[in-house]
């Protein structure tokens, strides 16, 4: 059964590299996560030193960023990494954690300002000049940012799941590290438009529309994997017995499980995010309405006192 082979590792048509997270991808993981944590921590320290603890970047955002880094490490080593090495469905589970957990958590950390403060002064000046330049102002427009984020996410997801790039990733550990880096970067950019700092967030309805439009290409890819009549990823790098295994019903079932692993969590995550965005949008509208204010217009906008109006009416009717 596919579910049993996923856990026991008896069916290994898509294995690549080791299962302990070592090698080039492990080195890249350690260096990148250490660099991200050090840069973010320095920036938050500098910001809190100037404005006070919890100012601008609240503590919950810091916790979110650190949790995202921990989740990133968990995808590259341990049980999830082992499952990814042993089956296509496990590999899709690893990708969904990167796209639907690591990306949103890092985006909620609102790392833009801390990263800017952590850099040297000359870099901060160049960054500030670029932001106020023509290209920087254009890219920071809400609709432009939404278009770039959604398009990047869809292109990255489809590109790495085409048969040729996917087979290349299985053969090359460095390319595998590049694949995961682009997944995290694309998801980070996309979710920063809805979970990031308030000054950079899209309005509620625009954010919901962006998520649903981005979900459509992902659902189409998942449907293609689920309903394909035969396996789409024969590796060509294994033994003859392993290559023959990719044409068995177990290989097709494993691919179908992988399609469902991509399809269901993606749709559920977007639906939950849309509900949160709607509630947040309604709450903001409610806060903008002063307490006790009558939303219905008065029957008459005439400021004249009632007694005076009656006197004028009697005089006119005489």
C-alpha positions in Angstrom: 0.0 0.0 0.0 1.3 3.5 -0.8 0.6 4.8 2.7 2.7 2.0 4.2 5.6 2.4 1.8 5.6 6.1 2.6 6.3 5.3 6.2 8.5 2.2 5.8 10.6 3.4 2.9 10.2 0.1 0.9 9.3 2.1 -2.2 12.1 4.4 -3.1 11.7 5.6 -6.7 12.5 9.3 -6.0 15.3 9.2 -3.4 18.2 11.6 -3.8 21.0 12.5 -1.5 21.1 11.3 2.0 18.4 11.2 4.6 20.2 13.0 7.3 20.2 16.5 5.9 23.9 16.5 5.4 25.8 17.6 2.2 25.6 20.9 0.4 22.0 21.6 1.2 22.7 21.1 4.9 25.6 23.6 4.8 23.4 26.1 3.0 20.7 25.6 5.6 22.9 26.2 8.5 24.6 29.3 7.0 21.4 30.8 5.7 19.3 30.3 8.9 22.2 31.6 11.1 22.5 34.6 8.8 18.8 35.4 8.8 18.5 35.0 12.6 21.6 37.2 13.3 20.5 39.9 10.9 16.9 40.0 12.2 18.0 39.9 15.8 20.5 42.7 15.4 17.8 44.8 13.6 15.2 44.2 16.3 17.7 45.0 19.0 18.6 48.3 17.4 14.9 49.1 16.9 13.9 48.3 20.5 17.0 50.1 21.8 15.8 53.3 20.1 12.0 53.0 20.5 11.5 50.7 23.5 10.9 46.9 23.8 8.0 45.8 21.7 7.8 49.0 19.7 7.2 48.9 15.9 8.0 45.2 15.8 5.9 43.5 18.5 7.2 40.5 20.4 4.7 38.2 18.6 6.2 39.1 15.3 9.7 38.1 16.6 8.3 34.8 17.8 6.7 34.2 14.4 10.0 34.8 12.6 12.0 32.5 14.9 9.3 29.8 14.6 9.6 30.1 10.8 13.3 29.6 11.0 12.8 26.5 13.2 10.2 25.2 10.7 12.6 25.7 7.9 15.2 23.6 9.7 12.6 20.9 10.4 11.9 20.5 6.7 15.6 19.8 5.9 16.4 17.2 8.5 14.5 14.7 10.6 11.4 12.7 9.8 10.0 15.1 7.2 13.3 15.1 5.3 13.4 11.3 5.4 9.8 11.1 4.1 10.7 13.5 1.3 13.6 11.3 0.3 11.5 8.2 0.2 8.4 9.1 -1.8 6.9 11.7 -4.1 4.0 12.4 -1.6 6.6 13.0 1.2 8.4 15.4 -1.1 5.1 17.4 -1.7 4.5 17.5 2.0 8.0 19.1 2.4 7.2 21.6 -0.3 3.8 22.5 1.3 5.5 23.2 4.7 7.9 25.6 3.0 5.1 27.3 1.1 2.3 27.3 3.7 4.2 27.4 7.0 7.7 28.8 6.6 6.8 31.5 4.2 3.8 32.9 6.2 5.7 32.8 9.5 8.7 34.7 8.1 6.4 37.2 6.5 4.6 37.8 9.8 7.9 38.7 11.3 7.9 42.0 9.3 11.6 41.7 8.7 12.0 44.6 6.3 12.8 47.3 8.8 15.0 45.1 11.1 17.0 43.9 8.1 17.5 47.5 7.0 18.6 48.6 10.4 21.0 45.7 10.7 23.0 46.7 7.6 25.9 49.1 7.5 25.2 52.8 7.0 26.2 53.0 3.4 23.9 50.1 2.5 21.0 51.7 4.3 21.6 54.9 2.4 21.6 53.1 -1.0 18.5 51.2 0.0 16.7 54.4 1.0 17.6 56.0 -2.3 16.4 53.0 -4.2 13.1 53.0 -2.3 12.3 56.6 -3.2 13.5 56.2 -6.8 11.1 55.5 -9.7 11.5 51.8 -9.7 11.2 51.5 -5.9 8.0 53.6 -5.8 6.5 51.6 -8.7 7.2 48.3 -7.1 5.7 49.4 -3.8 2.4 50.2 -5.3 -0.2 47.7 -3.9 -1.5 46.4 -7.2 2.0 46.1 -8.7 3.3 44.3 -5.6 0.3 41.9 -5.6 0.9 41.1 -9.3 4.6 40.5 -8.8 4.1 38.4 -5.7 1.3 36.2 -7.2 3.1 35.7 -10.5 6.4 34.8 -8.8 4.7 32.2 -6.6 2.9 30.6 -9.5 5.9 30.5 -11.8 8.2 29.1 -9.1 5.7 26.4 -8.2 5.1 25.3 -11.8 8.7 25.6 -12.9 10.1 23.2 -10.3 7.3 20.7 -10.8 7.8 20.3 -14.5 9.3 16.8 -15.2 12.7 18.0 -16.5 13.5 20.5 -13.7 12.2 18.0 -11.1 14.5 15.2 -12.4 17.4 17.7 -12.4 16.7 18.5 -8.7 16.8 14.8 -7.9 20.3 14.5 -9.4 21.9 17.7 -8.0 22.0 18.6 -4.4 23.0 22.2 -5.1 19.9 22.6 -7.4 17.8 21.1 -4.7 19.0 23.8 -2.3 18.2 26.4 -4.9 14.7 25.0 -5.3 13.9 25.2 -1.6 15.3 28.7 -1.4 13.1 29.9 -4.2 10.1 28.3 -2.6 10.7 30.1 0.7 11.5 33.4 -1.0 8.3 33.3 -3.2 6.1 32.4 -0.3 7.7 35.0 1.9 7.0 37.7 -0.7 3.4 36.6 -1.3 2.4 36.3 2.4 4.1 39.6 3.3 1.4 41.3 1.3 -1.2 40.1 3.8 0.7 39.3 7.1 3.6 41.8 6.9 3.9 45.3 8.4 0.7 47.3 8.2 2.3 50.0 6.0 3.0 47.4 3.3 -0.1 45.2 3.6 -2.8 45.1 0.9 -6.3 46.2 1.7 -8.4 43.3 2.9 -10.4 42.6 -0.3 -7.3 43.0 -2.5 -5.4 40.5 -0.3 -8.2 38.0 -0.5 -8.4 38.3 -4.2 -4.6 37.9 -4.5 -4.7 34.7 -2.5 -7.5 33.1 -4.5 -6.0 34.1 -7.8 -2.7 32.5 -6.7 -4.5 29.4 -5.5 -5.9 28.7 -9.0 -2.6 27.8 -10.7 -1.5 25.7 -7.7 -4.8 23.8 -7.8 -4.4 23.3 -11.5 -1.0 21.7 -10.9 -2.3 19.6 -8.1 -5.2 18.4 -10.3 -2.7 17.5 -13.1 -0.7 15.4 -10.6 -3.8 13.7 -9.1 -5.6 12.8 -12.3 -2.6 12.0 -14.6 -3.1 8.6 -16.1 0.6 7.6 -15.6 3.6 8.8 -13.5 5.1 12.0 -14.7 8.5 11.8 -13.0 10.5 8.7 -14.1 14.0 9.7 -12.9 16.3 8.1 -15.3 19.1 8.1 -12.7 18.2 4.8 -10.9 18.8 1.1 -11.5 16.7 -0.7 -14.0 14.5 -2.2 -11.3 13.8 1.2 -9.8 13.0 2.7 -13.3 10.6 -0.1 -13.8 9.0 0.6 -10.4 8.0 4.1 -11.6 5.5 2.4 -14.0 3.8 0.3 -11.4 0.4 1.2 -9.8 2.2 2.1 -6.6 4.2 4.8 -8.4 1.0 6.3 -9.8 -0.8 6.1 -6.5 2.2 7.8 -4.8 1.9 10.6 -7.4 -1.8 10.9 -6.8 -1.2 11.1 -3.0 1.3 13.9 -3.7 -1.2 15.8 -5.8 -3.7 15.6 -2.9 -1.1 16.7 -0.4 -0.5 19.8 -2.6 -4.2 20.4 -3.4 -6.0 20.1 0.0 -3.6 22.0 2.3 -3.2 24.8 -0.2 -7.0 25.3 -0.5 -7.5 25.1 3.2 -4.7 27.5 4.0 -6.1 30.1 1.5 -9.6 29.7 2.9 -8.5 30.1 6.5 -6.4 33.2 5.5 -9.4 34.7 3.6 -11.6 34.3 6.7 -9.0 36.0 8.9 -8.6 38.8 6.4 -12.3 39.4 6.3 -12.6 39.5 10.1 -9.6 41.9 10.3 -11.1 44.1 7.6 -14.5 44.3 9.4 -12.8 44.9 12.7 -10.9 47.9 11.2 -14.1 49.3 9.7 -15.8 49.0 13.1 -12.9 50.8 14.9 -13.1 53.7 12.4 -16.8 54.3 13.4 -16.9 56.2 16.8 -18.9 54.5 19.5 -22.4 55.8 19.8 -22.4 57.4 16.4 -25.7 56.9 14.5 -24.9 55.5 11.1 -28.4 56.4 9.8 -28.8 60.0 8.6 -31.3 62.1 10.5 -34.7 62.6 9.0 -34.1 66.3 8.5 -30.8 68.2 8.1 -32.5 71.5 8.9 -30.8 73.0 11.9 -33.7 75.3 12.7 -35.3 74.4 16.1 -38.8 72.8 15.9 -40.7 75.7 17.5 -39.1 78.1 15.0 -40.0 75.8 12.1 -43.6 75.6 13.2 -43.8 79.4 13.5 -42.4 79.9 10.0 -44.8 77.2 8.6 -47.8 79.0 10.1 -46.7 82.3 8.7 -46.2 80.9 5.2 -49.7 79.1 5.2 -51.5 82.3 6.2 
